[in-house]
Amino acid sequence: MRPADFAADAPAVAHALIGATLLVDGVGGTIVETEAYDMADAASHTFGGPTARNRAMFGPPGHAYVYRSYGIHWCLNFVCREAGHGAGVLIRALQPTHGLPAMRARRGLHDERLLCAGPGRVGQALGITLAHYGLPLDAPPFSVLGAPPGTPVDVLTGPRIGISKAVDTPWRFGLAGSRYLSRRF
């Protein structure tokens, strides 16, 4: 996918990413769950405006915004909309398809279903660190490939999880029938 593919609003990009493939240094899989965030959204890291932590979210679309959750897990977001807006998509879950041995080693477990079922797990399985912050998604180490044309993708929509503000906003998207979701819809 090209940076222009991320220029739409966060919910549209989050929906469109379901069924796409995300690889980081050749390790990854099919995106099966996302969440959208926007500057006007009280749950977003960009709600209060630009800061040193969230500056990548105000940059051009098609770049990575990486942050540490609970001081433990690195989480990966894709910046979208126009530069200066502060919108992005959190990658919540993948169906692992590439580099399973590397993911299993990084996560210290064998169960394929649990390797990338949650944003912290995705970050750990893909080896995401602060070094990925601000990098373009259309260049190594990233590869984001849209779902093959004509492939039907049945997308579920529901409220986001793990937040305390704007909890009813239906900006969580998931692949219907996937056993790799972080939590059922």
Number of C-alpha atoms within 10 A of each C-alpha: 18 16 16 13 15 26 19 16 19 24 22 16 22 27 24 19 28 26 25 18 23 27 22 21 14 14 21 27 23 24 28 30 32 30 27 28 28 23 20 14 16 16 18 20 21 23 15 12 16 17 12 6 14 19 17 26 35 23 21 21 28 27 25 25 26 25 22 15 11 8 7 10 17 21 24 26 25 26 34 34 26 19 15 16 21 29 32 34 29 22 26 28 31 33 25 27 14 18 17 18 12 15 24 17 12 16 20 11 11 13 9 15 16 21 25 29 23 20 24 21 24 27 24 21 27 27 18 20 16 13 8 19 20 20 18 21 24 15 13 12 14 20 20 21 16 18 18 10 6 6 8 9 15 11 17 15 17 15 15 22 15 6 12 10 12 14 14 12 15 14 22 24 26 30 25 17 12 14 14 24 25 22 13 11 14
